[in-house]
Every structure is written in C-alpha cells, then in structure tokens.
Amino acid sequence: MKYFTIVKYHPCIQLAHAYEYLFVSTVTEYLYQHNRYKLLDYSLNGETYESGIIVINGERYNNESEKLLNNIATMKADLGSEKSGYLPVAQAISQIGAEEPNMLYIGNPERVIKELKKLNTKSWKNIDSVSLLPDTKAVNEGIVDLIYPTNQLSNINSPLELNIEIKDQPLQICALWCELARFIGLSVGQRICHNFSTYFSSERINNDDTTMTYTATFSVNRHSQSEINLEEVALLSRKTINEIITPDVLMRFSAYLSSASYSHNPHFAPDISYTAQNLGVLIGSQGWKNIATSDNMKKILQAGSYSLHYGNSSIDL
C-alpha cells in the first residue's frame, strides 16, 4: 500500500476547484475502465483551499493500482475538445454549482479554457518537495475573478437518491451488507457524477430493525443543466451494478474483507465506526473472516433491492 499527496495552484479559487473536479473525475474514470474500484483498490480525494491550492491525496492498495497510478503526477485532466464544447469543463462547473450555495459567475469562458489548459501542462508537485506554495502573491487580477460565487442563491433541483435496501436479515448479514452497499453506492455514485454532472453530497444508512437502507444523495444544479432523465440514470446504474456484482469482483471484495487487519493496515480495512454507528456492533479482523464468505455474499445479492428517486419519480433497478 502506497500513499501519495500531490499539489497544484491557481490564483482563481473556483477555477482551481473546477480543475480539482476534472482531475479526480479523469483519474477515477480511468481506473474504472481498468476494473479498479474505490474502497476495494484505491482511495482518491481532492480538496481546494481558499488560496487556490489544490491537494490530491490517496492510497494504492494493490500492485494493479500501483501500476496504473505510478505516473499520477504527470497525468492530465480530460478537458474535452473545442468540437465537444469542452463538455467535461461544463460538467465540472455544473458540479461546483451543485455544491456551492450561491450561483457562479463566469466572465470569460475562452479565458477559463485557456487557463485550464495552462494548468494542465504543469506537473503536480509531490508534497515532500514543496518548500512554499504559492511562493508569490503577485497575480493577475483578471485571472483571480474568472469564476466567482455571486450573491444569488443557487437554483437547486430536488436531490437525486440511490437507495440500496435489505430486509429481515440477521445481524452478521446486515453488517456484510453495509460494506457491500457502500462499495456499490460509491461505484455507482462515481459514474452518476461523471455522466450527469451531479455532486455526491452525502451517504447514510437508515435502520428500522427490519429494514436497512443505504442512501447516496446527489445534488443537481438546475441553473446549469436541464432536468435529469431518470431513465438514463437508471440505465447507467444497472450497467454499473451488473459490472460490480460479477463473481470476479465479488471474490476480490470478499478477499478484501477477509484480509482486513486493523493492526497492520488500518486504512485498508472497513471503517470501525461505520458498523458501530449503524448497527451498534464492532467487527474485527476475525469477524470479517467469518462472515465474508461466498455463501453470505449470495444471500445479500438475493435479498437486496435497488431504486432511484428524483422529484416525484422513482425507478426500481
């Protein structure tokens, strides 16, 4: 398992924010196309600070992920092309609009693209090599305000929700389901954000003693995009779920749980607080070895159900 933290900087905070989205989306899509999944194979997180500093950090949990991310510091974000209208950029700005409470102002779209291209040519810096970032305060004021929040509230649609549900199962099966539901929710959520310009705003589990429901919630920015077609989201979600619940991936997921060690690799193990908060129990390494069996995985898949909710519409998957 290897850690990495890489950084870049741009004086326009929201442009830096957009680049963070573009880069993370590019890398996660690249990994997904190589059958590498968040939680199971890697972690990847991005954050943009008010100074315009972009920080990307993560971990690679196996040799395959290590090979794919070996040159992450030289990887570039997919900005799209002029022919496509730089669609990934529009999607990233839409995602920011779904996250931010106020509407964004974009004064010069051509300049935004130009600055993103310039930022894309700069290699990321490993945090260990950084003495001071940014190392100067002298910036072009015209660049600073290329994108900025206005004082007008965002016009946010009703949230889009993905529900994964299981009923009337014993405690150990529910614990295993909690982990699998989160894995599926993160993978499907990644694809929904990438394809429909939404913002993954939260995830939660509701437990009413007989039914447990995992819910991933996505904010939708009405100002920068039309109403989401729930049928299209459902089609993508079904496809992603079918790709994730293949025997090969499930075997890898079972091996991930069975090899959990809170003493040696605590980051590459289920979050202790997750089951404690949602089920009121703690499960250690031996517990995961006992329950992460192929038979139990089959029980979960047979007992689980999936649905999408948006506005007044719902679709069972």
Steps between C-alpha positions, in 0.01 A plus 500: 500500500647835397387850587528811289424871537545725198428872471440776246400866521293756311413847630135473387350288777195373312705424190734298722190333647380410150841356415491287815166354384631444149814322617329275755228413248760419233702276730203315651353439154838373380518260795140386452569415136785281627269325749648675803248618758501750785515340846606166354808606303580859587393821672512839328394834643528858383472830682539863395586765757402866497848602386458294181717211616382160368586191699450146368576214735439130497619147554565206267399172658644248254755453223249561221401839641864581564584441134204703374576794729878482483515818291210687658714814544527533120140409421280768343133575550265431209378843391320375190536673163378814330279280280324358807469845655747393770224290654704372800569863600131586481423192710759593763362853531150354528620275782647799683168680453324203660741513794515877554207680670522798260495521122832537317600782266717412199622813329713369216451132404782508244743629763381230741585230245836664429590506871387140551721392210797685651435342839475161331852532356653553844609182675370432846748547784554232759427659837841391632673718238305818583669776698219755466190510282404747365843660509382843378206731558538683169211380282298636211176637647318413177582135564389504864138581409453277196246298701351612829186447711230768474261612775212312333397166643544196277186362341534142619279220376354236724783263593558175316517199730626145457354256754635151572278299735498171688226355723465247782861382519713395800751741645811355335340504156398862559858589592631343181223672305602840645846464348381366166227765469756773561736353242220483241375847597843658456556330164156586361528849649831558326339418165192716568719800586722447196215459250233733639702784659358442847669548836521204742380690806446227760452134583314351795344180632153482652430203729144440622573152644337310210624699201837657434536759226821649366435836331744694282380856436603714202444874464386619157563852372194615302666826398763333283318189381153384407292251694673167537350212305448236768474223239851585378633500856331164560656353185849606609440383858383152391802465272739601780338268756516207257871569445567512874312187609690268267660195669850641446430834668302342783784256562740794522261678736477193721880472503527869594280444806660167594849652496404801713754578771447795730847454647701489177289675233225702674436715190442192287224365723132577563439810708432387858271798567283417198355178645511636855282798407262311274472164677626563849772234471872477435645246260871424502722308264382159618138606464547601138674171424198316642229686309660599168423164341371429150176355644431816698576717198241303301243549777553875491464523124181294506348702785603849389306747285593827326304811407546857379295801612488846344225751565171314479644213295642166607648205310584155632829369364 
